Amino acid sequence: MLMLSILEMFNGTWIQHHSCIMSSLLRSTFFRFLQDEQGQDLIEYTLLLAFIALASASIFVSVGNSATTIWGAASNQLSNAATSAS
């Protein structure tokens, strides 16, 4: 029996048989994955969170540039006021 299995392995029939089983198992698992909607909400919430994070980052960059401009103008006015007061 063992010798026959070894000979079948070298013949290629064992490999063909088991690759066919693995192929059908993989195919059925893939189709079950496509039909399963259990994790769909998690993916949608993750995508929504990623969109909000990207939007927030772009707003913070824009606000950061504006804040730098405002603080720069305030600093210049304070410097001018200090210079004229002395």
Residue pairs with C-beta under 8 A, 6 or more apart in sequence:
5 14
8 14
9 15
